[in-house]
Amino acid sequence: MNDTSYIGAIVGRVANRIGGAEFTLNGTHYELDANEGTSMLHGGKKGFSQVTWKVIKHEKKGPSPHITLSYHSADGEEGFPGAVVVFVTYALSKPYKLSITMKAKALNKATPVSLAQHSYWNLGGHDSGDILSDELQIFASHITPVDKKLIPNGEIVSVKKTPYDFLSPHVIKNLIKELPNGSKGYDINYVLNGYKTKKMKPVAVVYNKKSGRVMKLSANAPGVQLYTGNYINDVKGKGGYVYQAHAALCLETQGFPDSVNHRNFPSQIVTPGKPYEHFMLFKFSTKKD
């Protein structure tokens, strides 16, 4: 309950940032709960990461152990219109696969919904130090650039010849040092190749050379937020280990940030007749160089 980094959290009703903590939908202007300066981040002060979810199904045994959580978000919660019911299922399967399924249904009004799984990954182990030596590949030719408040300016620009180009695998520290002065690391939305379709698509591959572990992520979302744990500072974790900056990275598949205020971004509006579905698949393996 004291977490400030959304470690392992389900974030929503709208993940990432909404500029000015406001938007207009069907002629009605909505003012939201600003919790990061004048912006809303990850659903507000009491977003989905700060509520109690119900366990509605839990299977511990068999070929695919799984658990399903549900949450009823009330009309007007954090300023959002309409009531929404949400279901999230985590399932394990062989060999070494984790699937996450997020579904939401608007009960009475149109409303934005964009959920994300805010897991922090360190393939070397949570107490192995930083992730800067990990090799990263992201299947995205474009990003949505942001202003000083990390709000997208509405453009979709190429990553070619920039430090954001992970189309081929790169060691993170080799590109992170090329970021603009003042940047502590990556915190940017990547426009996934094939983003206009809702089919499953490759998102990213992470490789930790020391352990040999590999994580491959695929999803049906249009974007993925790469966050390199830039602001983690003295966070006490498992076994009393204290995490610092770059102790892990996040690959949050999601709708584009601030999409409610940019018509050229894929719509994240859900209606009673148009439910929300977000699928993620994490595959783990090992390899030797």
SULBEL-V265238 format. One line per field, one symbol per residue. ss: DSSP state (A for helix, B for strand, O for the rest). phi: phi as a letter, one per 30 degrees, with the letter a starting at -180 (. if undefined). psi: psi as a letter, one per 30 degrees, with the letter a starting at -180 (. if undefined). Layout:
ss = ???
phi = ???
psi = ???
This chain:
ss = OOOOOOOOBBBOOBOOBBAAABBBBOOBBBBOOOOBOOBBBOOOOOOAAAOOOBBBBBBOOOOOOBBBBBBBBOOOAAAOOOOBBBBBBBBBBOOOBBBBBBBBBBOOOOBBOBOBBBOOBOOOOOOOOOOOOOBBBBOBBBBBOBOOOOOBOOOOBBOOOOOOOOOOOBBAAAAAOOOOOOOOOOBBBBBBOOOOOOOOBBBBBBBBOOOOBBBBBBBOOOBBBBBOOOOOOOBBOAAAOBBOOOOOBBBBBBOOOOAAAOOOOOOOBBBOOBOBBBBBBBBBBBOOO
phi = .cdcchdiddcldbdicbdihaabbhicccccddbbicccbhjjebdddcbcccdcaabdcidbeabccbbccdejdhjddidbcbbbccbcbdcibbcbccbbbdcbbdadbacbccdccbddjdccjdcdcdcbbbdbcbbcdbcdcicecjdbbdceibdcdcdcdbdeddcddcdeejddldabdcdddiddccddbdcabcbcddcidbbccbacddbbccbcidcdbhcdcdiidcdbeidabcbcdaddehddcbdddedcdcbecbdcbbcbbcccabbcd
psi = fgkgghjglkkafjlakjkghllkkhfkkkkljkgibglkkhgaeiaffglklkjfkjjfaafiklkkllkjklkfkgfkklkkkkkkkkkklljhkkkkkkkkkkfflklkkjlljhkkkjffkfggalgfflkkkkikflljllafggkkgfljlkfkhlfgjgelkkkeffeeffllkfkfakikkkjkkgfflglklkelkkkjeefgkkkkkllglflkjkkhhegkjhjkakggkkkakgfllkijkllkkgffgjfflkkgkklfgilkkjkkkkkkallk.
